[in-house]
């Protein structure tokens, strides 16, 4: 005989569970809505949280920045490799221009007004600065006057085969014409501007060691007219030899100073500077051996102009 089920043993299912157990949608929910809910729930399981998204986005940004940084570094190394040799050449050029035994230049203002200098009469490659080169391991030499002419002996005058050089011959040449024991440089000053320019020139000692400048001679030839400059004699303060001129301002190391002259448009002048150690000078002693001399000649316009 079947056991009688008591009323309290009967458990009513919670709302919606009975339908779920039977595969039915809860009350008020259609099967289509249930499918959508399942799909949404499944989609949510595959979605990233905001924190995860920010981490992935940050990693992507980091990778992109890292790639860009590597590209910039490669470009920088490539640029350095290309410009490095050019920079070295530029530095060498500047050193040679700035540290020659004779540097010729024109001031910025004079260049702006139209003054130019060149080592050739055609003014090819003209600019604001020239370099007369260097002369090394020189020995003392001398010169002699023959009337109005002066000859430079590149060696001992009494030794056969000595080179006797007229200053006029050096003045006729262009550019650097250095000898074994002297520096000779010819250059040209021109006015390429539309107006007449007042000009002044100054030759200055920029460097000397072992008092080599005390025995030096500097010949400046302008359009065939020459002058030979020397340091003043220690005893009487005058030139060492007849026909020489003492420095324009020995205390300021100014060898030569030429006062203002006017240069018309297209006017030009030829200059030659010759430097050597004079063997007949009382200051030409063994103590100056190994010394050097450096000079600079500058063309400018007067301050009041």
C-alpha positions in Angstrom: 0.0 0.0 0.0 1.5 3.3 -1.0 2.9 5.5 1.7 0.8 8.6 2.2 2.7 11.7 1.5 2.3 14.3 4.1 1.6 17.8 3.1 4.7 19.2 4.8 6.9 16.9 2.7 5.8 18.5 -0.5 8.3 21.3 -1.4 7.2 23.8 -3.9 9.8 25.0 -6.4 11.0 28.6 -6.3 9.5 30.8 -8.9 11.1 30.3 -12.2 13.1 27.1 -11.2 10.3 24.8 -12.3 10.3 26.3 -15.7 14.1 26.3 -15.8 14.2 22.7 -14.9 11.8 21.9 -17.7 13.8 24.0 -20.1 11.3 26.7 -20.1 12.0 30.4 -19.8 11.1 32.1 -16.6 7.8 34.0 -16.4 7.9 37.0 -18.7 11.0 35.8 -20.6 10.8 34.3 -24.1 13.2 31.7 -25.5 14.7 34.4 -27.8 15.5 36.6 -24.8 17.1 33.7 -23.1 19.3 33.0 -26.1 20.4 36.6 -26.2 21.2 36.6 -22.5 23.3 33.5 -22.9 25.2 35.1 -25.8 25.7 38.3 -23.9 26.9 36.4 -20.9 29.3 34.5 -23.1 30.4 37.8 -24.7 31.1 39.3 -21.3 33.4 36.4 -20.4 35.5 37.3 -23.5 35.5 41.1 -23.0 38.4 42.9 -21.2 38.1 44.9 -18.1 38.9 48.7 -18.3 42.1 48.0 -16.4 43.1 45.3 -18.9 42.3 47.5 -21.8 44.5 50.3 -20.3 47.4 47.9 -19.8 47.2 46.7 -23.4 46.8 50.2 -24.7 49.8 51.3 -22.7 51.9 48.4 -23.9 51.0 49.3 -27.5 52.0 52.9 -26.9 55.2 51.8 -25.3 56.1 49.5 -28.3 55.3 52.3 -30.7 57.5 54.8 -28.7 60.2 52.2 -28.5 60.2 51.7 -32.2 60.2 55.5 -32.9 63.1 55.9 -30.4 65.1 53.2 -32.1 64.4 54.8 -35.5 65.6 58.2 -34.2 68.7 56.7 -32.8 69.5 55.0 -36.1 68.9 58.3 -38.0 71.1 60.1 -35.5 74.0 57.7 -36.0 73.6 57.9 -39.7 73.6 61.7 -39.6 76.7 61.6 -37.3 78.5 59.3 -39.7 77.8 61.6 -42.7 78.5 64.9 -41.0 81.5 63.7 -38.9 84.1 63.9 -41.7 82.8 67.2 -42.9 83.1 68.6 -39.4 86.7 67.4 -39.1 87.5 69.1 -42.5 85.8 72.3 -41.3 87.8 72.3 -38.1 91.1 71.7 -39.9 90.2 74.5 -42.3 89.4 76.9 -39.5 92.7 76.1 -37.7 94.7 76.6 -40.8 92.9 79.9 -41.5 93.2 81.2 -37.9 96.8 80.0 -37.1 98.8 80.6 -40.2 102.0 82.7 -39.9 100.2 85.4 -41.7 96.4 85.9 -41.7 94.8 88.7 -43.8 91.2 89.7 -43.2 88.7 92.5 -43.6 86.3 93.6 -40.9 82.6 92.7 -41.0 81.6 96.3 -41.6 84.2 96.7 -44.4 83.0 93.5 -46.0 79.4 94.7 -45.7 80.3 97.9 -47.6 81.8 95.9 -50.4 85.5 95.3 -49.6 86.9 91.9 -50.7 90.4 90.3 -50.6 91.8 87.6 -52.9 95.1 85.9 -53.5 94.7 86.5 -57.3 94.2 89.5 -59.4 91.0 88.1 -61.0 89.5 88.0 -57.4 88.5 84.4 -57.9 87.4 82.9 -54.6 87.4 86.2 -52.8 86.2 86.5 -49.3 86.8 88.2 -45.9 89.9 86.1 -44.9 93.1 84.7 -46.3 95.9 82.6 -45.0 99.5 83.1 -46.1 100.6 79.6 -44.9 103.4 78.7 -42.6 107.2 78.5 -42.8 109.0 76.1 -40.4 112.6 75.4 -39.4 113.9 78.7 -40.9 117.4 80.1 -40.3 118.3 83.8 -40.3 119.0 85.5 -43.7 119.6 89.1 -44.8 118.9 91.6 -47.5 120.8 94.3 -49.2 119.9 97.6 -50.9 121.2 98.4 -54.4 120.1 101.9 -54.9 116.3 101.9 -54.6 116.2 98.1 -55.1 116.3 95.6 -52.3 117.4 92.0 -52.6 116.7 89.2 -50.2 119.4 86.5 -49.9 117.7 83.1 -49.1 120.9 81.7 -47.5 124.4 83.0 -46.7 125.3 85.7 -49.2 129.0 84.5 -49.3 128.0 80.9 -50.1 127.9 79.9 -53.8 124.4 79.1 -55.0 122.6 81.4 -52.6 119.2 82.5 -53.9 119.1 86.3 -54.5 115.5 87.5 -54.7 114.5 91.0 -55.6 111.5 92.1 -53.6 109.9 93.4 -56.8 109.9 89.8 -58.2 108.0 88.6 -55.1 105.6 91.5 -55.6 104.9 90.4 -59.2 103.8 86.9 -58.1 100.4 86.1 -56.7 99.4 84.1 -53.6 101.9 82.3 -51.4 105.6 82.4 -52.6 107.4 81.3 -49.5 111.1 80.5 -49.7 113.2 78.2 -47.6 113.7 80.8 -44.9 111.1 83.5 -45.4 107.4 84.0 -45.9 106.1 85.9 -48.9 102.4 86.4 -49.6 100.8 88.6 -52.3 97.1 89.4 -52.2 94.6 91.9 -53.6 92.2 94.3 -52.0 89.2 95.5 -54.0 86.0 97.5 -53.7 83.0 95.6 -55.1 80.5 98.0 -53.6 78.6 100.8 -55.4 80.1 103.6 -53.2 83.5 105.0 -52.4 84.8 103.4 -49.2 87.4 105.0 -46.8 89.8 102.3 -45.8 92.6 101.9 -43.2 95.0 99.0 -42.8 96.9 97.6 -39.8 99.5 94.8 -39.4 99.7 93.4 -35.9 101.9 90.8 -34.2 99.6 88.1 -32.9 102.1 85.7 -31.5 105.8 85.3 -30.9 108.0 82.9 -28.9 111.6 83.2 -27.6 111.6 86.9 -28.6 111.9 85.9 -32.3 110.1 89.1 -33.2 113.0 91.2 -31.9 115.1 90.1 -34.8 112.4 89.9 -37.4 112.0 92.1 -40.5 108.7 92.7 -42.2 108.5 94.2 -45.7 105.1 95.6 -46.9 104.8 96.4 -50.5 101.7 98.2 -51.8 101.4 98.8 -55.5 105.2 98.7 -55.9 106.0 101.0 -53.0 107.8 99.1 -50.2 108.8 99.7 -46.6 110.8 97.5 -44.3 109.8 97.5 -40.6 111.9 96.4 -37.5 111.6 96.6 -33.8 113.3 99.7 -32.3 117.0 99.4 -31.3 117.2 98.8 -27.5 119.9 101.5 -27.1 118.9 104.4 -29.3 115.2 103.5 -30.1 115.7 104.0 -33.8 115.8 101.5 -36.7 118.7 99.1 -36.9 119.7 99.9 -40.5 119.3 102.8 -42.9 116.2 102.6 -45.0 114.2 100.7 -42.3 111.2 102.0 -40.3 110.4 101.1 -36.7 107.1 99.5 -35.8 104.2 101.9 -35.7 103.4 101.1 -32.0 105.9 98.6 -30.5 104.1 98.7 -27.1 100.9 97.5 -28.8 102.6 95.1 -31.2 101.4 97.1 -34.2 103.9 96.7 -37.0 102.4 98.9 -39.6 99.4 101.3 -39.7 98.3 102.9 -42.9 96.0 105.9 -42.6 92.7 106.2 -44.3 92.5 106.4 -48.1 89.4 106.3 -50.3 88.7 103.4 -52.6 86.3 104.0 -55.5 84.0 101.3 -56.9 86.0 98.7 -58.8 89.3 100.0 -57.5 91.9 97.5 -56.4 95.4 97.4 -54.8 98.2 94.8 -54.7 99.9 94.0 -51.5 102.9 91.8 -50.6 104.1 90.9 -47.1 107.5 89.4 -46.6 108.8 88.2 -43.2 112.2 86.8 -42.2 114.7 86.7 -39.4 117.4 89.3 -40.1 120.9 87.9 -39.5 122.5 91.3 -39.0 120.2 92.3 -36.1 121.9 92.4 -32.7 118.9 90.4 -31.3 119.6 87.5 -33.7 121.2 85.2 -31.2 121.0 81.5 -30.4 118.4 82.0 -27.8 115.7 82.7 -30.4 116.3 79.4 -32.2 113.1 77.4 -32.4 110.9 80.6 -31.9 108.0 81.6 -34.1 106.2 84.7 -35.3 102.6 85.1 -36.3 101.0 88.2 -37.7 97.6 89.5 -38.9 96.8 92.2 -41.4 93.4 93.7 -41.2 91.5 96.2 -43.4 88.7 98.2 -41.9 86.7 101.4 -42.2 87.2 104.3 -39.8 84.9 104.2 -36.7 83.4 107.6 -37.5 82.2 106.4 -41.0 
